[in-house]
Amino acid sequence: MILETQTNWVSRSLQHVWHPCTQMQHHESVPLIPVSHGRGIWLYDMEGRRYLDAISSWWVNLFGHANPRINAALKDQLDQLEHAMLAGFTHAPVIELSEQLAALTAHQLGHCFYASDGASAVEIALKMSFHAWRNQGQTEKQEFICVQGSYHGETVGALAVTDVSLFRDAYGPMLQRAHVVSSPDARLAQAGESAADVALRAAADLERVLQQRSGKVAAVIIEPLVQCATGMAMHDPVYLQRLRALCDQYQVHLIADEIAVGCGRTGTFFACESAGIWPDLLCLSKGISGGYLPLSLVMSTEAVYQAFYDTDVRRGFLHSHSYTGNPLACRAALATLQIFADDQVLSANRERAQAIAAAFAPLQNDSRVAHVRQQGMIFAFDAIEPDAARAATFSRRFFSAALQEELLMRPIGRSVYLMPPYILSDEEIALLAQKTMNVFEKVMHE
């Protein structure tokens, strides 16, 4: 009976649910897992099998599933206010969240504009930059620059500054294409080059485009420290320092897409902190609500905010979402920030990151592995698979094999990565490492 129930849920989902980022036909061979419930780092299917959520359910879950403290905050908020429009109204959760986030930037970014998902936040930031320059009389600043291999979402504006062909190419005719500059990805190092050398070389290419398009560029957008969707491409912080200086020199906005890398993923709460810089606009989503509810926001400097502050309604930022600043989502975010403070999470994560590095140390000497890398709580390595046909199916084969080892992992191409919740114990880190290497052995020997 249990097996029939599990099969029934799968059948119903495949019949009526169009799953994201999925070629649906692949589910004829790749298993679909109906989730019953989650506890801590584990997800459980309808038959009671468990799966260690090593990628935080697409990078959103920070403190485990069904976290008691976030649960309690949401239950309390549910009895007070579930939602109210944020145009003409306000409420305590959105005010307190905005205040706390501004304080975390030392009030360098003092204004928060809310939406529901990461791509929407990117759209907002792009529109803010474009419109701010227009309001300031610089109407020729209409162009954007992104980095090779960058990913910023899949709405039309976000795709225009995305350089992952798998997502972008089908919609090319719809897009206002951005300028694409060299990536600072440390894996691109030539003989004798350091990660910093690669970063400075990439920054020189950016400067070339800024010179050529002087007076035309509105903003440069970057995923600070880690370009996630292109295979966890990591770069030296000097790139961000040089980027900030160039944006200042050429009067261009700097947009930091911290949707995936913010909220402590890279070692500091905001990734930009590692370079000692602040952007003009900063996008947050994913982990900000602890992985509980859809929430995104854009933080802006006072200068950007003031560009819209006027008696003329047409000079205002007339962008809106029905669920902007939803009280439940904001309350989840407040509970998340409280856990950061109460548990000294950033300090504890430094120890966890060291434990992860130690547990995966054997990969450093594995001839089948390249570019073992880590930035905070993000760990990755590339599988060397000379056979092109096998390389093309590596991710799906790894995903399926991982499920047999009680792991939820989805490599990006041949890049195997971990982005786990911040609650892993030393024993769980050891378990995660052993299971990951078991899967790797199996896939490489198939």
PAPABA-442858 format. One record per residue (C-alpha): z, y negated, x. Coordinates in steps of 0.25 Angstrom, whole numbers, padded with zeros to 4 digits. Example, Ala and Ser with C-alpha at 12.3 -4.5 7.8 and 13.67 -1.06 7.14 Angstrom:
R:0031:0018:0049 .
R:0029:0004:0055 .
//
This chain:
R:0000:0000:0000 .
R:0003:-0010:0011 .
R:-0010:-0007:0018 .
R:-0017:-0009:0005 .
R:-0010:-0023:0003 .
R:-0014:-0027:0018 .
R:-0028:-0023:0015 .
R:-0029:-0030:0002 .
R:-0024:-0043:0008 .
R:-0035:-0042:0019 .
R:-0045:-0039:0008 .
R:-0041:-0051:0000 .
R:-0041:-0060:0011 .
R:-0055:-0056:0016 .
R:-0060:-0057:0002 .
R:-0056:-0071:-0001 .
R:-0050:-0078:0012 .
R:-0060:-0085:0022 .
R:-0052:-0084:0035 .
R:-0053:-0095:0045 .
R:-0059:-0094:0058 .
R:-0065:-0081:0055 .
R:-0078:-0073:0053 .
R:-0074:-0066:0041 .
R:-0083:-0054:0044 .
R:-0074:-0051:0056 .
R:-0063:-0047:0046 .
R:-0071:-0034:0044 .
R:-0066:-0030:0057 .
R:-0055:-0039:0061 .
R:-0042:-0037:0053 .
R:-0037:-0048:0044 .
R:-0021:-0048:0044 .
R:-0014:-0052:0031 .
R:-0001:-0058:0035 .
R:0011:-0055:0026 .
R:0021:-0064:0034 .
R:0026:-0070:0047 .
R:0039:-0070:0054 .
R:0040:-0078:0068 .
R:0029:-0074:0077 .
R:0024:-0062:0068 .
R:0014:-0061:0057 .
R:0015:-0049:0048 .
R:0004:-0043:0040 .
R:0005:-0036:0026 .
R:0008:-0023:0033 .
R:0019:-0028:0041 .
R:0012:-0028:0054 .
R:0015:-0040:0063 .
R:0007:-0049:0072 .
R:0013:-0059:0083 .
R:0006:-0072:0079 .
R:0003:-0076:0094 .
R:-0006:-0087:0090 .
R:0003:-0094:0080 .
R:-0007:-0091:0068 .
R:-0017:-0100:0074 .
R:-0008:-0109:0082 .
R:0001:-0114:0071 .
R:0014:-0106:0071 .
R:0024:-0112:0080 .
R:0037:-0105:0076 .
R:0034:-0092:0070 .
R:0030:-0088:0056 .
R:0040:-0091:0044 .
R:0049:-0099:0053 .
R:0062:-0101:0046 .
R:0064:-0116:0050 .
R:0050:-0120:0046 .
R:0051:-0111:0033 .
R:0065:-0118:0029 .
R:0058:-0132:0031 .
R:0047:-0129:0022 .
R:0055:-0123:0012 .
R:0064:-0135:0011 .
R:0052:-0144:0011 .
R:0045:-0136:0000 .
R:0057:-0140:-0009 .
R:0055:-0155:-0006 .
R:0040:-0158:-0005 .
R:0028:-0149:-0004 .
R:0018:-0160:-0003 .
R:0015:-0175:-0006 .
R:0003:-0183:-0002 .
R:0004:-0191:0010 .
R:-0004:-0203:0006 .
R:0006:-0213:0000 .
R:0017:-0203:0002 .
R:0025:-0198:0013 .
R:0037:-0188:0015 .
R:0047:-0184:0025 .
R:0041:-0172:0032 .
R:0028:-0180:0036 .
R:0036:-0192:0040 .
R:0046:-0184:0049 .
R:0035:-0175:0055 .
R:0027:-0187:0058 .
R:0039:-0194:0065 .
R:0042:-0182:0073 .
R:0028:-0179:0078 .
R:0027:-0194:0082 .
R:0040:-0193:0089 .
R:0035:-0181:0097 .
R:0024:-0189:0102 .
R:0034:-0200:0106 .
R:0027:-0208:0095 .
R:0014:-0209:0103 .
R:0007:-0203:0090 .
R:0015:-0209:0079 .
R:0006:-0206:0066 .
R:0004:-0193:0060 .
R:-0008:-0190:0050 .
R:-0007:-0177:0043 .
R:-0017:-0166:0038 .
R:-0016:-0151:0037 .
R:-0024:-0144:0048 .
R:-0029:-0146:0062 .
R:-0043:-0149:0060 .
R:-0039:-0160:0050 .
R:-0030:-0166:0060 .
R:-0042:-0167:0070 .
R:-0051:-0173:0059 .
R:-0040:-0183:0056 .
R:-0039:-0187:0071 .
R:-0054:-0188:0073 .
R:-0055:-0197:0061 .
R:-0043:-0205:0065 .
R:-0049:-0208:0079 .
R:-0063:-0211:0073 .
R:-0057:-0220:0062 .
R:-0047:-0227:0071 .
R:-0058:-0232:0080 .
R:-0066:-0236:0068 .
R:-0055:-0244:0063 .
R:-0053:-0251:0077 .
R:-0068:-0255:0077 .
R:-0073:-0245:0087 .
R:-0082:-0238:0077 .
R:-0091:-0232:0088 .
R:-0080:-0222:0092 .
R:-0084:-0210:0084 .
R:-0086:-0199:0094 .
R:-0076:-0188:0098 .
R:-0074:-0180:0110 .
R:-0069:-0166:0111 .
R:-0067:-0155:0122 .
R:-0076:-0143:0124 .
R:-0070:-0131:0117 .
R:-0061:-0140:0108 .
R:-0057:-0136:0094 .
R:-0051:-0146:0084 .
R:-0053:-0139:0070 .
R:-0064:-0135:0061 .
R:-0066:-0147:0051 .
R:-0079:-0155:0054 .
R:-0072:-0166:0062 .
R:-0064:-0157:0070 .
R:-0076:-0148:0073 .
R:-0083:-0160:0078 .
R:-0073:-0160:0090 .
R:-0072:-0145:0091 .
R:-0080:-0138:0102 .
R:-0079:-0124:0098 .
R:-0093:-0119:0094 .
R:-0088:-0108:0085 .
R:-0081:-0118:0076 .
R:-0091:-0130:0077 .
R:-0105:-0126:0078 .
R:-0107:-0121:0064 .
R:-0104:-0135:0059 .
R:-0111:-0143:0070 .
R:-0120:-0151:0061 .
R:-0107:-0156:0053 .
R:-0100:-0161:0065 .
R:-0100:-0175:0073 .
R:-0100:-0169:0086 .
R:-0090:-0173:0097 .
R:-0092:-0175:0112 .
R:-0087:-0162:0119 .
R:-0081:-0164:0133 .
R:-0077:-0153:0143 .
R:-0065:-0145:0141 .
R:-0053:-0146:0150 .
R:-0050:-0131:0148 .
R:-0044:-0126:0161 .
R:-0052:-0113:0160 .
R:-0064:-0121:0164 .
R:-0059:-0124:0178 .
R:-0069:-0122:0189 .
R:-0066:-0117:0203 .
R:-0054:-0124:0209 .
R:-0051:-0133:0196 .
R:-0038:-0134:0190 .
R:-0035:-0136:0175 .
R:-0033:-0151:0178 .
R:-0047:-0151:0185 .
R:-0053:-0145:0172 .
R:-0046:-0155:0164 .
R:-0050:-0167:0172 .
R:-0065:-0162:0173 .
R:-0065:-0161:0158 .
R:-0059:-0175:0156 .
R:-0070:-0181:0165 .
R:-0080:-0175:0155 .
R:-0072:-0182:0144 .
R:-0073:-0195:0151 .
R:-0088:-0194:0153 .
R:-0090:-0193:0138 .
R:-0080:-0204:0135 .
R:-0088:-0213:0145 .
R:-0101:-0209:0138 .
R:-0096:-0211:0124 .
R:-0087:-0223:0127 .
R:-0084:-0231:0114 .
R:-0089:-0219:0105 .
R:-0078:-0209:0106 .
R:-0067:-0209:0096 .
R:-0058:-0198:0102 .
R:-0057:-0186:0111 .
R:-0050:-0174:0105 .
R:-0043:-0163:0113 .
R:-0034:-0151:0111 .
R:-0023:-0154:0121 .
R:-0021:-0144:0132 .
R:-0027:-0132:0124 .
R:-0040:-0131:0117 .
R:-0036:-0119:0108 .
R:-0048:-0114:0100 .
R:-0057:-0114:0113 .
R:-0048:-0103:0119 .
R:-0035:-0110:0123 .
R:-0042:-0119:0133 .
R:-0031:-0126:0141 .
R:-0032:-0139:0149 .
R:-0024:-0147:0159 .
R:-0016:-0159:0153 .
R:-0023:-0168:0162 .
R:-0035:-0167:0153 .
R:-0026:-0174:0142 .
R:-0021:-0185:0151 .
R:-0036:-0188:0155 .
R:-0040:-0187:0141 .
R:-0030:-0197:0136 .
R:-0034:-0207:0148 .
R:-0049:-0206:0144 .
R:-0046:-0208:0129 .
R:-0038:-0221:0133 .
R:-0049:-0225:0143 .
R:-0060:-0224:0133 .
R:-0052:-0228:0120 .
R:-0054:-0214:0114 .
R:-0044:-0207:0105 .
R:-0037:-0194:0110 .
R:-0035:-0184:0099 .
R:-0026:-0172:0103 .
R:-0028:-0160:0094 .
R:-0015:-0153:0096 .
R:-0017:-0145:0083 .
R:-0015:-0132:0091 .
R:-0009:-0137:0104 .
R:0002:-0146:0098 .
R:0016:-0142:0093 .
R:0020:-0136:0106 .
R:0009:-0127:0109 .
R:0006:-0132:0123 .
R:0020:-0134:0128 .
R:0023:-0148:0123 .
R:0023:-0152:0108 .
R:0010:-0160:0109 .
R:0000:-0155:0119 .
R:-0003:-0169:0124 .
R:0011:-0170:0129 .
R:0008:-0161:0140 .
R:-0002:-0171:0146 .
R:0007:-0183:0143 .
R:-0003:-0190:0133 .
R:-0004:-0193:0118 .
R:-0017:-0193:0110 .
R:-0021:-0204:0100 .
R:-0022:-0193:0089 .
R:-0015:-0179:0089 .
R:-0018:-0168:0080 .
R:-0007:-0158:0076 .
R:-0008:-0146:0067 .
R:-0005:-0131:0068 .
R:0009:-0129:0074 .
R:0014:-0142:0068 .
R:0019:-0136:0055 .
R:0024:-0123:0063 .
R:0012:-0116:0057 .
R:0017:-0117:0043 .
R:0008:-0127:0035 .
R:-0005:-0134:0037 .
R:-0002:-0147:0044 .
R:-0009:-0156:0054 .
R:-0008:-0171:0059 .
R:-0014:-0181:0068 .
R:-0004:-0190:0076 .
R:-0010:-0203:0080 .
R:-0006:-0215:0089 .
R:-0002:-0228:0084 .
R:-0015:-0234:0088 .
R:-0023:-0224:0080 .
R:-0014:-0226:0068 .
R:-0015:-0241:0069 .
R:-0031:-0241:0068 .
R:-0029:-0237:0054 .
R:-0018:-0246:0050 .
R:-0024:-0257:0041 .
R:-0025:-0263:0027 .
R:-0039:-0257:0025 .
R:-0038:-0243:0019 .
R:-0052:-0240:0026 .
R:-0045:-0241:0039 .
R:-0035:-0231:0036 .
R:-0036:-0216:0039 .
R:-0040:-0211:0026 .
R:-0039:-0196:0029 .
R:-0031:-0187:0020 .
R:-0027:-0172:0017 .
R:-0020:-0168:0004 .
R:-0009:-0161:0011 .
R:-0007:-0172:0022 .
R:0007:-0172:0028 .
R:0011:-0160:0019 .
R:0027:-0160:0018 .
R:0028:-0145:0020 .
R:0019:-0145:0032 .
R:0026:-0157:0038 .
R:0040:-0150:0035 .
R:0035:-0138:0043 .
R:0031:-0147:0054 .
R:0044:-0153:0054 .
R:0051:-0140:0055 .
R:0042:-0136:0066 .
R:0045:-0148:0074 .
R:0060:-0145:0072 .
R:0059:-0132:0078 .
R:0052:-0138:0090 .
R:0064:-0147:0092 .
R:0075:-0137:0088 .
R:0070:-0125:0096 .
R:0065:-0134:0108 .
R:0052:-0127:0106 .
R:0044:-0133:0117 .
R:0054:-0129:0128 .
R:0055:-0115:0122 .
R:0040:-0114:0122 .
R:0039:-0117:0137 .
R:0047:-0105:0139 .
R:0039:-0097:0129 .
R:0026:-0101:0136 .
R:0031:-0096:0150 .
R:0035:-0083:0143 .
R:0021:-0082:0138 .
R:0015:-0084:0151 .
R:0024:-0074:0158 .
R:0021:-0064:0147 .
R:0006:-0065:0149 .
R:0006:-0066:0164 .
R:-0001:-0053:0166 .
R:-0014:-0059:0161 .
R:-0015:-0068:0173 .
R:-0019:-0057:0181 .
R:-0028:-0050:0171 .
R:-0043:-0050:0175 .
R:-0047:-0050:0160 .
R:-0040:-0063:0158 .
R:-0044:-0077:0161 .
R:-0037:-0091:0160 .
R:-0023:-0087:0156 .
R:-0018:-0100:0151 .
R:-0006:-0106:0144 .
R:-0002:-0120:0138 .
R:0012:-0119:0132 .
R:0012:-0109:0121 .
R:-0003:-0106:0122 .
R:-0007:-0095:0131 .
R:-0021:-0090:0133 .
R:-0030:-0081:0141 .
R:-0045:-0078:0141 .
R:-0050:-0063:0141 .
R:-0061:-0060:0150 .
R:-0071:-0052:0143 .
R:-0085:-0051:0150 .
R:-0092:-0044:0138 .
R:-0097:-0055:0129 .
R:-0097:-0046:0117 .
R:-0082:-0042:0119 .
R:-0079:-0056:0122 .
R:-0084:-0061:0109 .
R:-0075:-0051:0101 .
R:-0063:-0053:0110 .
R:-0055:-0062:0101 .
R:-0057:-0053:0088 .
R:-0054:-0040:0096 .
R:-0041:-0047:0102 .
R:-0037:-0052:0088 .
R:-0038:-0038:0082 .
R:-0031:-0031:0094 .
R:-0020:-0041:0094 .
R:-0017:-0038:0079 .
R:-0015:-0023:0083 .
R:-0004:-0028:0093 .
R:0003:-0037:0083 .
R:-0003:-0050:0088 .
R:-0010:-0061:0081 .
R:-0020:-0067:0092 .
R:-0034:-0073:0091 .
R:-0040:-0075:0104 .
R:-0050:-0087:0105 .
R:-0062:-0080:0111 .
R:-0057:-0073:0123 .
R:-0045:-0082:0124 .
R:-0032:-0075:0120 .
R:-0021:-0085:0117 .
R:-0007:-0086:0112 .
R:-0001:-0097:0104 .
R:0011:-0091:0098 .
R:0023:-0097:0090 .
R:0034:-0103:0098 .
R:0045:-0093:0094 .
R:0040:-0081:0104 .
R:0052:-0074:0111 .
R:0050:-0069:0125 .
R:0049:-0055:0119 .
R:0038:-0059:0109 .
R:0031:-0066:0120 .
R:0031:-0053:0128 .
R:0026:-0045:0116 .
R:0015:-0055:0113 .
R:0010:-0054:0128 .
R:0011:-0039:0128 .
R:0003:-0038:0115 .
R:-0007:-0048:0119 .
R:-0010:-0041:0132 .
R:-0011:-0028:0124 .
R:-0021:-0034:0115 .
R:-0029:-0039:0127 .
R:-0029:-0026:0134 .
R:-0034:-0019:0121 .
R:-0045:-0029:0119 .
R:-0050:-0030:0133 .
R:-0051:-0014:0133 .
R:-0058:-0012:0120 .
//
